[in-house]
């Protein structure tokens, strides 16, 4: 009788998870462009950095699918092994599975921005030298991207194509700042746009931009080294309970074995792992410096 009641409860939980995943989440997150003007324009959609890797609607479907798969497999494991204490942790795993695809895409976007940021110094130097030789800015950009390559070549090729189709070059560069998050790009864009509208020697102004980028790059390298040390300390602190458990288990396995063989012990381990994960991300958040 108790087993039947447990099965009924787990069945209700299973149906609730399915309803949340398949019904309620799409209501809150899926956008309906409609027949009118509520949809994004082509240019605004193109400026979305996520679209470099995946369509936002496909990303939402992937998040729902990951959440549902984890929920189904987890509930099946709970029913098969009677791990009823693991139902709260299953909810956390489902939420983590829902967020994981978004985190992966954001990581790719951040890496792309970092690659662009690293190449801006060489790109700006090439632009300044080419302008000093008397070449126009569009031609200077075209020559520079052939040398630099990578993400900069991809993005500034789009800038040149937009300019060839009739868009003002300054406006096209400003649109680039929406696709790529880069402080060096913002500095370069502001310099180009102001100089084109007010006049003056763009090569001389870019020399000051180059000096500023070099100083910022040196400072950021030192800062990244300090952040890496802080992240290693957070990682070491988070692993210290595991090291303590292994040492105690080797010293007295009979005393520590109930932690691995009883529901209470496994539940305690689950709580500790959850708190360690939360503590690790809190430490990373505290030591992270935005620049």
C-alpha positions in Angstrom: 0.0 0.0 0.0 2.8 2.4 0.8 4.5 1.6 -2.4 1.3 2.4 -4.3 1.0 5.7 -2.6 4.6 6.5 -3.4 4.0 5.7 -7.0 1.0 8.0 -7.1 2.9 10.8 -5.6 5.8 10.4 -8.0 3.4 10.2 -10.9 1.8 13.5 -9.9 5.3 15.0 -9.6 6.2 13.6 -13.1 3.0 15.1 -14.6 3.6 18.4 -12.9 7.1 18.6 -14.4 5.8 17.8 -17.9 3.1 20.4 -17.6 5.7 23.1 -16.5 8.1 22.2 -19.3 5.6 21.7 -22.1 2.9 24.3 -21.3 3.9 27.0 -18.8 7.5 27.7 -19.9 6.7 28.3 -23.6 3.9 30.7 -22.5 6.5 32.9 -20.7 9.5 32.6 -23.0 8.4 31.9 -26.6 7.8 35.1 -28.6 4.9 35.4 -31.0 6.0 37.8 -33.8 2.4 38.1 -35.1 1.4 39.4 -38.4 2.0 43.1 -37.6 5.0 45.1 -36.7 5.9 43.4 -33.4 8.6 41.2 -35.0 12.2 42.4 -35.0 13.3 44.0 -38.2 15.9 42.3 -40.3 18.7 44.6 -39.2 17.8 44.4 -35.5 17.7 40.6 -35.6 21.1 40.6 -37.4 22.6 42.7 -34.7 21.8 40.0 -32.1 25.2 38.3 -31.2 23.4 35.0 -30.3 22.4 34.6 -34.0 26.0 34.0 -34.9 25.7 30.6 -33.3 22.0 29.6 -33.1 18.5 31.0 -33.7 17.0 32.2 -30.5 13.8 30.1 -31.0 15.9 27.0 -31.6 17.8 27.8 -28.4 14.6 28.0 -26.5 13.5 24.6 -27.9 16.9 23.1 -26.9 16.5 24.4 -23.4 13.0 22.9 -23.1 14.3 19.6 -24.5 17.2 19.4 -22.1 15.0 20.2 -19.1 12.4 17.5 -20.1 15.1 14.9 -20.8 16.7 15.4 -17.4 13.3 15.4 -15.6 12.2 12.1 -17.3 15.5 10.3 -16.7 15.8 11.6 -13.1 12.2 10.6 -12.2 12.8 7.2 -13.8 15.9 6.8 -11.6 14.0 7.9 -8.5 11.2 5.4 -9.1 13.5 2.5 -10.0 15.9 2.9 -7.1 13.4 4.4 -4.6 15.6 7.5 -4.0 12.7 9.6 -2.8 15.0 12.0 -1.0 16.4 12.9 -4.4 13.2 14.6 -5.8 14.2 18.1 -4.6 17.7 17.7 -6.2 16.0 16.6 -9.4 14.2 19.9 -9.6 17.6 21.7 -9.3 19.1 19.5 -12.0 16.1 20.2 -14.3 16.6 24.0 -13.8 20.4 23.5 -14.4 19.6 21.6 -17.6 17.3 24.4 -18.7 20.0 27.0 -18.2 22.9 25.0 -19.6 22.4 25.7 -23.4 22.0 29.4 -22.7 25.3 29.4 -20.7 27.1 27.6 -23.5 26.0 30.0 -26.2 26.9 33.0 -23.9 30.3 31.5 -23.4 30.8 31.3 -27.2 29.7 34.9 -27.6 32.1 36.0 -24.8 35.0 34.1 -26.5 34.2 35.7 -29.8 34.2 39.1 -28.2 37.6 38.3 -26.5 39.1 37.3 -29.9 37.9 40.5 -31.4 39.3 42.5 -28.5 42.7 40.9 -28.8 43.0 41.8 -32.5 42.0 45.4 -32.3 45.4 46.7 -31.5 47.0 45.2 -34.6 44.0 46.3 -36.7 44.2 49.9 -35.5 47.9 50.1 -36.2 47.4 48.8 -39.7 44.6 51.3 -40.3 46.7 54.2 -39.0 49.7 53.3 -41.2 47.5 52.8 -44.3 45.8 56.1 -43.8 49.1 57.8 -43.4 50.1 56.4 -46.8 47.2 58.4 -48.4 44.6 55.5 -48.8 40.9 56.1 -48.1 39.4 54.6 -45.0 37.2 51.9 -46.7 40.2 50.7 -48.7 42.4 50.9 -45.5 39.9 48.7 -43.7 39.8 46.2 -46.6 43.6 45.9 -46.6 43.8 45.6 -42.8 41.3 42.8 -42.5 43.2 40.7 -45.0 46.2 40.8 -42.7 44.5 40.4 -39.3 41.8 37.8 -40.3 39.7 36.0 -37.8 36.7 37.5 -36.2 37.8 41.1 -37.1 37.8 40.1 -40.8 34.3 38.6 -40.6 32.8 41.6 -38.8 34.5 44.3 -40.8 33.6 42.5 -44.0 30.0 43.0 -43.1 30.8 46.7 -42.4 32.2 47.1 -45.9 29.3 45.3 -47.5 26.9 47.6 -45.8 28.9 50.6 -46.9 28.9 49.3 -50.5 25.1 48.9 -50.4 24.7 52.6 -49.5 24.9 52.8 -45.7 27.2 55.5 -44.2 30.5 54.0 -43.0 30.2 55.7 -39.6 26.7 54.3 -39.1 27.9 50.8 -40.1 30.7 50.9 -37.6 28.3 52.0 -34.9 26.1 49.0 -35.7 29.2 46.8 -35.3 29.4 48.0 -31.7 26.0 46.4 -31.1 27.1 43.0 -32.4 30.5 42.9 -30.6 31.1 44.0 -27.0 34.5 45.5 -27.0 35.9 48.6 -25.2 38.6 48.9 -27.8 36.0 48.8 -30.6 34.0 51.5 -28.9 37.1 53.7 -28.7 37.9 53.1 -32.3 34.3 53.7 -33.4 34.0 57.0 -31.5 37.3 58.2 -32.9 36.4 57.3 -36.5 32.9 58.8 -36.3 34.0 62.1 -34.7 36.9 62.6 -37.1 34.8 61.9 -40.1 32.2 64.5 -39.0 34.6 67.2 -37.8 37.6 66.7 -40.0 41.3 66.5 -39.1 44.1 63.9 -39.5 42.5 60.5 -38.7 45.9 58.8 -38.6 47.2 61.2 -35.9 44.1 60.7 -33.8 44.4 56.9 -34.2 48.0 57.1 -32.8 46.5 58.3 -29.5 44.0 55.5 -29.7 46.8 52.9 -30.2 48.6 54.2 -27.1 45.5 54.0 -25.1 44.8 50.4 -26.2 48.3 49.4 -25.4 48.0 50.7 -21.8 44.6 49.0 -21.4 45.9 45.8 -22.7 48.9 45.8 -20.3 46.5 46.5 -17.4 44.0 43.8 -18.4 46.8 41.2 -18.7 47.9 41.9 -15.1 44.2 41.9 -13.9 43.5 38.6 -15.6 46.5 37.0 -13.8 45.1 38.1 -10.5 41.6 36.9 -11.3 43.0 33.5 -12.3 44.8 33.2 -9.0 41.5 34.0 -7.2 39.6 31.5 -9.2 42.1 28.8 -8.4 41.8 29.6 -4.7 38.0 29.3 -5.0 38.4 25.9 -6.7 40.8 24.7 -4.1 38.5 25.8 -1.2 35.5 24.1 -2.9 37.4 20.8 -3.1 38.7 20.8 0.5 35.6 18.9 1.9 36.1 16.2 -0.7 39.8 15.9 0.3 38.8 15.8 4.0 36.3 13.0 3.3 38.8 10.9 1.3 41.4 11.2 4.1 38.9 10.3 6.8 37.6 7.3 4.8 41.2 6.1 4.4 41.8 6.5 8.1 38.6 4.8 9.3 36.5 3.4 6.5 34.1 1.7 9.0 33.1 5.1 10.5 32.6 6.8 7.1 31.0 3.9 5.2 27.4 4.8 6.4 27.7 8.1 4.5 27.8 6.1 1.2 25.4 3.3 2.1 22.5 4.9 4.0 19.8 7.3 2.6 20.6 9.9 5.3 24.3 9.8 4.4 23.6 10.1 0.7 21.2 13.0 1.4 23.9 14.7 3.5 26.4 14.3 0.7 23.8 15.8 -1.8 23.3 18.8 0.5 27.1 19.3 0.8 27.6 19.0 -2.9 24.8 21.6 -3.6 26.3 24.0 -1.0 29.8 23.6 -2.4 28.6 24.4 -5.9 26.7 27.5 -4.6 29.8 28.5 -2.7 32.1 28.1 -5.7 29.9 30.4 -7.8 29.6 32.9 -5.0 33.4 33.0 -4.6 33.8 33.4 -8.4 31.2 36.2 -8.4 33.1 38.0 -5.6 36.5 37.8 -7.2 35.2 38.7 -10.7 36.2 42.1 -11.9 34.4 43.7 -14.8 36.5 45.9 -17.1 
